[in-house]
Amino acid sequence: MTDLKDMWTVEEVKALFELPFSDLLYRAQCVHRENFDPNAVQLSTLISIKTGGCSEDCGYCSQSARHDTAVQSQPILSVDEVLAAAKVAKENGASRFCMGAAWRGPKQRDLDAVKEMVKAVRALGLETCATLGMLKDGQAEQLKEAGLDYYNHNLDTSPDYYAEIVTTRDYEDRLDTLSRVRNAGINVCCGAIVGMGESRQDRAAVIATLASQDPQPQSVPINNLVQVEGAPLHGIDPLDPLEFVRTIAAARITMPKSHVRLSAGRAEMSESTQALCFLAGANSIFYGEKLLTTGNPDAAKDRDFLEKLGMHPM
C-alpha cells in the first residue's frame, strides 16, 4: 500500500480524518511499515539559545514581547554553553540537536554566532537543526556552509486560519523561508500546531499544504498546543486526544517517507495516547526535560516508556 503522490487536496486529507478510527490507524501503520522500522524512534533534543523578547505576536507563544507571560528575555547563549548541553543530549541518546531562538529573523551578528554553534555541535557527531525565524536571501546558504543539517520553520495552521493566530507576518513569509532553505540544500523540518481552536478542515488543510511541498519535509513535527498563561490562546478548549492521533495518522499517510515527530504537548499526554501516536506512524520525539520554555518528559522516563513499548532509538 503506497500513498506517495505529488499533491494532496484538502478534501482528500479530510476524508482520511473521517475514516473509522481503526481503519485509519491500520492504513497509517501499513504505510509506516513500508518505509520505516516500526519499532524505531528518532530522538532529538531542543534547546533555547536565545529566549524571550520576540517581536512577533504568535498567539500560542510564551516568548512574544507582546504577551504578559512569565518568560523573561535572556541574551544568546555562548558556544560553550550550547556545546555543554549538546554533550549531555548525546550522552542521553539523542541523535539530533535542535537550537531555537526567539527572533523574527536573525541579524548577521546573530547568524555568525549560530554558525559557530552549528560547527561545534556537528563536531560531536550530532545532526544539527536550527529554528531562527524568517531567513533573508543568502542566510540559508551561510547556515548550509556551516554544516546545518535541518532548518525548522513550521506552517502552524491552515492558510485560512493563520490570521487568527499570527498578524505580524503572513503565510507567504513562511513559505518563502522554506523555499530559501530548500534551495540552499538544507533538510526541511516543518509541521503544525493543533488545538488552537482550528476546525478539522483547518487540520486537513495544513496537512495537505505540508504534503504538497516539493520535496516533502524530511521532518514533520506535530505539536499539541501547550497553553501558556498570559498568551492569547490560554484557556482555549483542548483538542480531543483521539483527534490528535488522527492528525498524526494523516501526516504519516500523506508523507510516507518523512519523520513524523510527536512534539510539543507530549508532557500532558497519557502513555496510552502516546502509544497510539506511535501506532499511527509517529517515529520521532523531542527528548529531554524542556522544549524551549515548556516542560517535556525527562529522558529517564522516556527510556522506560520506550522499553515498555519494545521500541528503540534509531
C-alpha positions in Angstrom: 0.0 0.0 0.0 1.8 3.1 -1.2 0.3 6.6 -0.5 3.1 8.6 -2.1 1.7 11.1 -4.5 2.6 14.6 -5.8 -0.3 16.6 -4.4 -2.9 16.1 -1.7 -6.2 18.1 -1.8 -7.8 19.3 1.4 -10.8 17.2 0.7 -8.7 14.1 0.3 -6.9 14.6 3.6 -10.2 15.4 5.3 -11.5 12.1 4.0 -8.6 10.4 5.9 -9.6 12.2 9.1 -13.2 10.9 8.7 -12.3 7.2 8.3 -13.3 4.9 11.1 -10.5 5.1 13.7 -9.3 1.5 13.4 -9.3 1.8 9.6 -7.3 5.0 9.7 -4.7 3.5 12.1 -4.4 0.3 10.0 -3.7 2.3 6.9 -1.2 4.6 8.6 0.6 1.6 10.2 0.8 -0.2 6.8 2.4 2.9 5.2 4.7 3.3 8.2 5.9 -0.3 8.0 6.6 0.1 4.2 9.0 2.9 4.9 10.5 2.6 8.4 11.3 0.1 11.2 8.0 0.4 13.1 9.8 0.0 16.5 12.5 2.6 15.9 12.2 6.2 17.1 14.5 9.2 16.3 15.5 11.2 19.3 16.0 14.9 19.1 16.9 17.4 21.9 15.8 21.0 21.7 17.5 24.0 23.5 16.6 27.7 23.5 19.7 29.5 22.6 18.0 32.9 22.9 14.9 33.2 25.0 12.1 35.8 25.0 11.7 39.3 23.7 10.4 38.3 20.2 8.6 41.0 18.3 6.1 38.6 16.7 2.5 38.2 18.1 2.0 34.4 17.7 -1.0 33.7 19.9 0.4 30.4 21.2 3.9 31.6 22.2 5.3 32.3 25.6 8.2 34.3 24.2 6.5 37.2 22.5 7.3 40.6 23.9 3.6 41.4 23.3 2.3 38.9 25.8 2.4 39.1 29.6 3.9 35.7 30.3 6.4 34.5 33.0 9.2 34.1 30.4 11.9 36.7 30.8 14.1 37.8 27.9 17.6 36.4 28.0 20.6 37.0 25.8 22.0 34.5 23.4 23.9 31.6 24.9 27.7 31.2 24.4 29.1 28.5 22.2 30.5 26.7 25.3 27.0 26.7 27.0 25.4 25.2 23.9 28.2 22.6 23.5 27.8 21.5 27.1 24.1 20.9 26.5 24.8 19.1 23.3 27.2 16.7 25.1 24.5 15.9 27.7 22.0 15.3 24.9 24.3 12.9 23.1 25.1 11.0 26.3 21.4 10.6 26.8 21.0 9.0 23.4 19.8 11.9 21.2 21.0 11.9 17.6 19.9 15.4 16.6 20.4 18.7 18.5 18.0 21.5 17.7 18.7 25.1 18.5 15.8 27.6 18.8 16.0 31.4 19.0 13.1 33.9 19.7 13.7 36.2 16.8 11.5 37.4 13.9 14.6 36.7 11.9 18.4 36.7 12.7 20.6 39.7 12.2 24.1 38.9 10.7 25.8 39.0 14.1 23.2 36.5 15.4 23.8 34.3 12.4 27.5 34.4 12.9 27.1 33.2 16.5 24.7 30.4 15.4 27.1 29.2 12.7 29.8 28.7 15.4 27.3 26.7 17.5 26.4 24.5 14.5 30.1 23.8 13.7 30.8 22.9 17.4 27.7 20.6 17.8 28.3 18.9 14.5 31.9 18.1 15.5 30.4 16.0 18.3 28.8 13.7 15.7 25.2 15.0 16.2 22.9 16.1 13.5 22.1 19.8 13.8 18.8 21.7 13.4 18.0 25.4 13.9 14.8 27.4 14.2 15.6 31.1 13.9 12.5 32.7 12.4 12.4 34.1 8.9 15.5 34.0 6.7 16.6 36.6 4.2 18.4 35.9 0.9 21.8 34.4 1.5 21.3 33.4 5.1 20.3 29.8 4.4 23.4 29.4 2.3 25.6 30.6 5.2 23.9 28.0 7.5 24.5 25.3 5.0 28.1 26.2 4.7 28.5 26.0 8.5 27.1 22.4 8.3 23.5 22.8 9.3 21.5 19.6 8.6 17.9 20.7 9.2 16.1 24.1 9.4 12.7 24.2 11.3 10.1 26.6 10.2 6.5 25.4 11.0 3.4 26.4 9.0 1.5 26.3 12.3 -2.0 26.1 10.8 -4.0 26.3 7.6 -3.7 29.3 5.3 -7.3 30.3 6.1 -6.9 30.2 9.9 -3.4 31.6 10.1 -4.5 35.3 10.5 -6.4 34.2 13.7 -3.1 33.1 15.2 -0.4 35.5 13.8 -0.7 39.0 12.4 2.9 40.2 12.3 3.7 38.0 9.3 1.7 36.2 6.7 1.6 32.6 5.3 3.7 33.6 2.2 6.5 34.7 4.5 6.7 31.2 6.0 6.6 29.6 2.5 9.4 32.0 1.3 11.7 31.0 4.1 11.1 27.3 3.4 11.9 27.9 -0.2 15.2 29.5 0.7 16.0 26.5 3.0 15.3 24.0 0.2 17.2 26.0 -2.4 20.3 26.0 -0.1 20.2 22.2 0.2 19.2 22.1 3.9 16.7 19.5 5.0 13.3 21.0 5.9 11.7 20.4 9.3 8.2 21.8 9.0 5.0 20.9 10.8 1.9 22.3 12.6 0.4 23.2 15.9 -3.1 21.8 16.6 -5.5 22.5 19.4 -5.6 26.3 18.7 -9.3 26.4 18.1 -9.0 25.4 14.5 -11.5 23.2 12.7 -10.9 19.7 11.3 -11.0 21.3 7.9 -8.0 23.5 9.0 -6.1 20.5 10.3 -6.7 18.8 7.0 -5.6 21.9 5.1 -2.3 22.3 6.9 -1.5 18.6 6.4 -2.4 18.9 2.7 -0.1 22.0 2.4 2.8 20.2 4.1 2.3 17.0 2.0 2.2 19.1 -1.2 5.6 20.7 -0.7 8.2 19.6 -3.2 10.0 17.8 -1.9 8.0 16.9 1.2 9.6 18.0 4.5 12.1 15.4 5.8 10.9 16.0 9.4 7.3 16.9 10.3 6.7 17.9 14.0 3.0 17.8 15.1 2.6 19.9 18.1 -0.3 19.9 20.5 -0.9 23.4 21.9 0.8 23.9 25.3 -1.3 26.6 26.9 0.8 29.4 28.5 -0.8 31.8 31.0 -0.6 35.3 29.5 -0.7 34.2 25.9 -3.9 34.8 23.9 -4.7 31.1 23.5 -4.6 30.4 27.2 -7.9 28.9 28.3 -9.0 27.6 24.9 -10.7 24.2 24.9 -8.1 21.4 24.5 -8.1 19.1 21.4 -9.6 15.7 21.9 -6.7 13.2 22.2 -8.1 10.9 19.5 -8.3 13.8 17.1 -4.6 14.4 17.7 -3.9 10.8 16.9 -5.9 11.2 13.7 -3.7 14.1 12.8 -0.6 12.0 13.3 -2.1 9.3 11.1 -3.0 11.7 8.4 0.5 13.1 8.4 2.0 9.6 8.1 -0.2 8.5 5.3 0.3 11.7 3.2 4.1 11.9 4.0 5.2 8.3 3.9 9.0 8.9 4.0 9.1 11.8 6.5 9.9 11.5 10.1 6.7 12.5 11.9 7.6 13.9 15.3 5.4 13.7 18.3 6.4 17.1 19.5 5.1 19.8 22.0 2.3 18.8 24.3 3.7 15.3 25.0 4.2 16.0 28.7 0.4 16.5 29.0 -0.4 13.2 27.1 -1.1 9.9 28.7 1.2 7.0 27.8 -1.8 5.4 26.1 -2.3 8.4 23.8 1.5 8.5 23.0 1.4 4.8 22.2 -1.5 5.3 19.8 0.5 8.1 18.2 3.4 5.6 17.6 0.9 3.1 16.2 -0.4 5.9 13.9 3.1 6.4 12.5 4.9 8.9 14.7 8.6 7.9 14.8 10.4 10.9 16.3 10.2 12.7 19.6 11.8 15.6 21.4 13.9 14.0 24.2 14.9 16.0 27.3 13.3 17.9 30.1 12.4 21.1 28.3 11.2 22.4 24.9 12.4 26.0 24.6 10.3 27.2 27.6 7.8 24.5 28.3 8.1 21.1 30.0 8.8 17.8 28.4 9.1 14.2 29.9 12.6 13.6 31.3 14.9 11.3 29.5 14.9 8.5 32.0 11.0 8.4 31.9 11.1 8.3 28.1 13.7 5.5 28.1 11.4 3.4 30.5 8.4 4.2 28.3 10.1 3.2 25.0 11.4 0.0 26.7 7.8 -0.8 27.8 6.7 -0.5 24.2 9.6 -2.5 22.9 10.9 0.5 20.9 14.5 1.6 20.4 16.3 4.7 19.2 17.2 4.9 15.6 
